[in-house]
Amino acid sequence: MKTYHHFSEFKKLDNAVATIGTFDGVHFGHQKIIKRLCELAKSTGGESVILTFFPHPRMIIDPENQDLKLINTIEEKIKILSELGVDHLIITPFTRDFSNLSPAEYIKNILVDTIGIKQLIVGYDHRFAKDRKGGMQELEMFSKQFDYKIEEIAKQDVDDVAVSSTKIRKALLNGEVALAASYLGYNFSIHGRVIKGDKIGRTIGFPTANIFLEETYKLIPSDGIYAVTVDMGTESYKGMAYIGQRPTINGMTRNIEVNIFDFNKEIYGQYITMTFLEFLRHDVKFTGLEALKMQLQKDKEDTLSYFKKIG
């Protein structure tokens, strides 16, 4: 898959089969559209193109609202889309000027003159251009003038998948990582750099790697304990992760930590990927470190039982 970070990098195609969207999560609903996109491109001798946006449109349209957190970083999205067999991915900066394009300008300037669409696939009730005024009516109205075909994924097909990025975010924020995985078609993960902590975990027999996320817009699941896998390059380990403010020691900041099983190496500064498999329990305050240690031992047993169960 070829990736472009601006329209200026992209050379207009003779037979582009395209779709448009933010595709946060690249979940089952998105995958249905992308599968159809690739099938149609192959059957017509065209090339598949996805037009997506970064930053997310809501970050530009409503910059004061910092509540929106995304399921994927842009790097994660690129990786997932490349594995789905897409030929071209255009990641255009979403700007005020771009958001002010009229439906006619959007169709002619972007879809026709820049991408070279011959066929366009959109999800049910797809909206675009200024104030989201563009839709199927406008796409069909200009299709004969600009010589392209338009295909809409039926509402029933979308409803059958019963998935939305909003529903997945809600599941993750509730700690329901297994439910989120059933919607996504893969397990949710975070990627970050290992930084130094205060090493309290070592004093009670549960050393942890503290993870720093550079992308502030990345969604972090609910506070609690999780069964996870940890990937470092070609190596993969089992472990249990903690997200929370460490109330037992009166912590002031929200931490992301992982106790990696059967592992005893210094990895400060390294990047690791932590994949969430199962929620074990909520974060609670204990009477002291000894009580916390006893609970962590039970958490480890529960985590190992989970891994044994899934084989």
C-alpha positions as CSV (number, residue, x, y, z in Angstrom):
1,M,0.0,0.0,0.0
2,K,1.3,3.4,-0.9
3,T,0.6,6.1,1.7
4,Y,0.4,9.9,1.0
5,H,0.3,12.6,3.6
6,H,-1.0,15.3,1.3
7,F,-2.8,15.6,-2.0
8,S,0.3,17.1,-3.5
9,E,2.1,13.8,-3.1
10,F,-0.7,11.9,-5.0
11,K,-0.7,11.4,-8.8
12,K,-4.2,11.3,-10.3
13,L,-5.2,7.8,-11.3
14,D,-6.9,6.7,-14.5
15,N,-9.3,4.4,-12.8
16,A,-9.7,5.1,-9.1
17,V,-12.2,3.1,-7.0
18,A,-12.4,5.2,-3.8
19,T,-14.0,5.4,-0.4
20,I,-13.9,8.2,2.2
21,G,-14.0,8.3,6.0
22,T,-12.2,8.7,9.3
23,F,-12.3,4.9,9.8
24,D,-11.4,5.2,13.5
25,G,-10.9,1.6,14.7
26,V,-11.1,0.1,11.2
27,H,-13.9,-2.1,12.7
28,F,-16.1,-4.7,11.2
29,G,-18.4,-2.1,9.6
30,H,-15.4,-0.3,8.0
31,Q,-13.9,-3.6,6.9
32,K,-17.1,-4.5,5.1
33,I,-16.8,-1.3,3.0
34,I,-13.1,-1.8,2.4
35,K,-13.6,-5.4,1.3
36,R,-16.2,-4.2,-1.2
37,L,-13.8,-1.5,-2.3
38,C,-11.0,-3.9,-3.0
39,E,-13.3,-6.4,-4.8
40,L,-14.7,-3.7,-7.1
41,A,-11.2,-2.4,-7.9
42,K,-10.0,-5.8,-8.8
43,S,-13.0,-6.7,-10.9
44,T,-12.8,-3.5,-12.9
45,G,-9.0,-3.3,-13.3
46,G,-8.9,-0.2,-11.1
47,E,-6.9,0.8,-8.1
48,S,-8.4,1.1,-4.6
49,V,-8.1,4.4,-2.8
50,I,-9.0,5.4,0.7
51,L,-9.2,9.1,1.6
52,T,-9.0,9.7,5.3
53,F,-8.3,12.6,7.5
54,F,-5.8,13.6,10.3
55,P,-6.3,15.3,12.6
56,H,-9.8,14.0,13.1
57,P,-12.4,16.5,11.8
58,R,-13.9,17.0,15.3
59,M,-10.5,18.1,16.6
60,I,-10.5,21.0,14.1
61,I,-14.2,21.9,14.1
62,D,-14.4,21.8,17.9
63,P,-10.8,22.4,19.1
64,E,-12.0,23.4,22.7
65,N,-13.4,20.0,23.2
66,Q,-10.6,17.6,24.3
67,D,-12.9,14.7,25.1
68,L,-12.6,12.9,21.8
69,K,-10.1,10.1,22.1
70,L,-9.3,7.8,19.1
71,I,-9.2,4.0,19.0
72,N,-6.2,4.1,16.6
73,T,-3.2,6.3,16.2
74,I,-2.5,7.3,12.6
75,E,0.4,4.7,12.5
76,E,-1.9,1.9,13.7
77,K,-4.5,2.8,11.2
78,I,-2.0,2.7,8.4
79,K,-0.8,-0.7,9.4
80,I,-4.4,-2.2,9.6
81,L,-5.4,-0.7,6.2
82,S,-2.3,-2.0,4.6
83,E,-3.1,-5.5,5.8
84,L,-6.6,-5.3,4.2
85,G,-5.1,-5.0,0.7
86,V,-5.7,-1.4,-0.1
87,D,-3.6,0.1,-2.9
88,H,-3.5,3.8,-1.9
89,L,-4.1,5.6,1.3
90,I,-4.4,9.4,1.3
91,I,-4.2,11.0,4.7
92,T,-5.0,14.6,4.2
93,P,-4.7,17.3,6.9
94,F,-8.2,18.3,7.9
95,T,-8.2,22.1,7.9
96,R,-10.7,24.9,8.2
97,D,-10.3,25.6,4.4
98,F,-11.0,21.9,3.6
99,S,-14.0,21.9,5.9
100,N,-15.5,24.9,4.1
101,L,-15.5,23.3,0.6
102,S,-19.0,23.1,-0.9
103,P,-20.3,19.7,-2.0
104,A,-19.6,20.7,-5.7
105,E,-16.1,21.9,-4.9
106,Y,-15.4,18.8,-2.9
107,I,-16.6,16.4,-5.7
108,K,-14.8,18.3,-8.5
109,N,-11.6,19.5,-6.9
110,I,-10.9,16.5,-4.6
111,L,-12.7,13.4,-5.9
112,V,-12.5,14.0,-9.7
113,D,-9.6,16.3,-10.4
114,T,-7.2,15.1,-7.7
115,I,-8.0,11.4,-7.2
116,G,-9.6,10.6,-10.5
117,I,-12.5,8.5,-9.2
118,K,-14.4,6.3,-11.6
119,Q,-16.3,4.6,-8.8
120,L,-17.0,5.7,-5.3
121,I,-18.2,3.5,-2.4
122,V,-19.7,5.1,0.7
123,G,-21.4,3.9,3.8
124,Y,-25.1,4.5,4.5
125,D,-25.9,8.2,5.0
126,H,-22.4,9.4,4.2
127,R,-22.1,13.1,4.7
128,F,-19.4,15.5,3.5
129,A,-18.3,19.1,2.7
130,K,-19.3,22.2,4.5
131,D,-21.7,21.7,7.4
132,R,-22.0,18.1,6.2
133,K,-24.4,19.3,3.5
134,G,-23.2,16.8,0.9
135,G,-24.7,13.3,0.5
136,M,-26.0,10.7,-1.9
137,Q,-28.2,13.3,-3.7
138,E,-25.2,15.5,-4.5
139,L,-23.0,12.6,-5.5
140,E,-25.6,11.2,-7.9
141,M,-26.3,14.7,-9.3
142,F,-22.7,15.2,-10.4
143,S,-22.0,11.5,-11.4
144,K,-23.0,11.9,-15.0
145,Q,-21.2,15.3,-15.5
146,F,-18.0,13.9,-14.1
147,D,-18.4,10.3,-15.4
148,Y,-18.2,8.2,-12.2
149,K,-20.4,5.6,-10.6
150,I,-21.6,5.7,-7.0
151,E,-22.4,2.7,-4.7
152,E,-23.8,3.0,-1.2
153,I,-23.5,0.2,1.3
154,A,-27.1,-0.5,2.3
155,K,-28.4,0.5,5.7
156,Q,-29.4,-3.1,6.4
157,D,-25.8,-4.3,5.7
158,V,-24.4,-1.7,8.1
159,D,-27.0,-2.5,10.7
160,D,-26.3,-6.2,10.4
161,V,-22.8,-5.5,11.5
162,A,-24.1,-3.4,14.4
163,V,-20.8,-1.7,15.0
164,S,-19.8,1.9,15.4
165,S,-16.6,3.6,16.6
166,T,-18.7,5.3,19.3
167,K,-19.9,1.9,20.6
168,I,-16.3,0.6,20.7
169,R,-15.0,3.7,22.5
170,K,-17.8,3.2,25.1
171,A,-16.8,-0.4,25.6
172,L,-13.2,0.4,26.1
173,L,-14.0,3.2,28.5
174,N,-16.0,0.7,30.5
175,G,-13.1,-1.8,30.5
176,E,-14.9,-4.2,28.2
177,V,-11.9,-5.0,26.1
178,A,-13.2,-8.4,25.0
179,L,-16.4,-6.8,23.8
180,A,-14.5,-4.2,21.9
181,A,-12.4,-6.9,20.3
182,S,-15.6,-8.6,19.1
183,Y,-16.6,-5.4,17.4
184,L,-13.1,-4.6,16.0
185,G,-12.2,-8.0,14.8
186,Y,-8.8,-7.7,16.6
187,N,-7.6,-6.9,20.1
188,F,-7.2,-3.3,21.2
189,S,-3.6,-2.3,21.9
190,I,-1.4,0.7,23.0
191,H,2.1,1.4,21.9
192,G,4.4,3.5,24.1
193,R,7.9,4.1,25.5
194,V,9.0,2.5,28.8
195,I,9.9,5.2,31.3
196,K,11.3,5.1,34.9
197,G,8.8,4.9,37.7
198,D,9.2,5.0,41.5
199,K,9.9,1.2,41.6
200,I,7.4,0.5,44.4
201,G,6.3,-2.6,42.5
202,R,9.7,-4.1,42.9
203,T,9.6,-3.9,46.7
204,I,6.5,-6.1,46.8
205,G,7.6,-8.6,44.2
206,F,5.7,-7.2,41.2
207,P,8.1,-5.0,39.1
208,T,6.3,-3.1,36.4
209,A,7.2,-1.3,33.2
210,N,5.7,2.2,33.1
211,I,4.4,3.1,29.6
212,F,4.3,6.7,28.3
213,L,2.0,7.3,25.3
214,E,3.3,10.1,23.0
215,E,-0.1,10.4,21.2
216,T,-2.3,12.3,23.6
217,Y,-5.4,11.6,21.5
218,K,-5.1,7.9,22.0
219,L,-7.9,6.3,24.0
220,I,-6.9,4.6,27.2
221,P,-9.3,1.9,28.6
222,S,-10.9,2.2,32.0
223,D,-8.9,2.0,35.2
224,G,-8.3,-1.6,36.4
225,I,-6.3,-4.7,36.0
226,Y,-6.1,-6.5,32.6
227,A,-4.6,-9.7,31.1
228,V,-2.4,-8.6,28.3
229,T,0.4,-9.6,26.0
230,V,3.5,-7.5,25.6
231,D,5.4,-7.3,22.3
232,M,9.0,-6.1,22.0
233,G,10.3,-6.6,18.5
234,T,10.0,-10.3,17.7
235,E,9.5,-11.3,21.3
236,S,6.1,-11.7,23.0
237,Y,5.3,-12.1,26.7
238,K,2.2,-12.6,28.9
239,G,1.5,-10.1,31.7
240,M,-1.0,-8.2,33.7
241,A,-1.5,-4.5,33.2
242,Y,-2.6,-1.8,35.6
243,I,-4.3,1.5,34.7
244,G,-5.0,4.0,37.4
245,Q,-3.8,6.5,40.0
246,R,-2.5,4.0,42.5
247,P,-4.8,5.0,45.3
248,T,-3.1,2.7,47.9
249,I,-0.1,5.0,47.8
250,N,-2.1,8.1,47.3
251,G,-0.9,8.5,43.7
252,M,-1.6,11.8,41.9
253,T,-1.3,10.9,38.2
254,R,-2.8,8.2,36.1
255,N,-0.3,5.5,35.3
256,I,-0.1,2.7,32.7
257,E,2.0,-0.2,34.0
258,V,2.6,-3.8,33.1
259,N,4.0,-6.7,35.1
260,I,5.6,-8.9,32.5
261,F,5.7,-12.5,33.4
262,D,9.0,-14.5,33.3
263,F,10.9,-11.4,32.3
264,N,13.8,-9.7,34.0
265,K,15.5,-7.2,31.7
266,E,16.1,-3.4,31.8
267,I,14.0,-2.0,28.9
268,Y,13.9,1.8,29.8
269,G,13.6,3.8,26.6
270,Q,12.3,0.9,24.5
271,Y,9.0,0.9,22.8
272,I,6.5,-1.9,23.5
273,T,3.1,-2.8,22.4
274,M,0.6,-3.9,25.0
275,T,-2.5,-5.8,23.8
276,F,-5.6,-6.0,26.0
277,L,-7.3,-9.4,26.2
278,E,-9.4,-9.5,29.3
279,F,-10.6,-7.2,32.1
280,L,-9.9,-8.7,35.5
281,R,-11.0,-6.2,38.1
282,H,-11.6,-2.5,38.9
283,D,-9.0,-0.4,40.7
284,V,-9.5,-0.2,44.4
285,K,-7.7,1.3,47.4
286,F,-6.1,-1.2,49.8
287,T,-5.2,-0.8,53.5
288,G,-1.5,-1.0,52.7
289,L,1.2,-2.5,50.6
290,E,0.9,-5.9,52.2
291,A,-2.8,-6.1,51.3
292,L,-2.0,-4.9,47.8
293,K,0.7,-7.6,47.4
294,M,-1.8,-10.3,48.4
295,Q,-4.3,-9.0,45.8
296,L,-1.7,-8.8,43.1
297,Q,-0.8,-12.4,43.7
298,K,-4.4,-13.3,43.2
299,D,-4.5,-11.1,40.1
300,K,-1.5,-13.0,38.7
301,E,-3.2,-16.3,39.4
302,D,-6.4,-15.1,37.7
303,T,-4.3,-13.9,34.7
304,L,-2.5,-17.2,34.3
305,S,-5.8,-19.0,34.6
306,Y,-7.2,-16.9,31.8
307,F,-4.2,-17.7,29.5
308,K,-4.5,-21.4,30.4
309,K,-8.2,-21.2,29.4
310,I,-7.5,-19.7,26.0
311,G,-4.6,-22.0,25.3
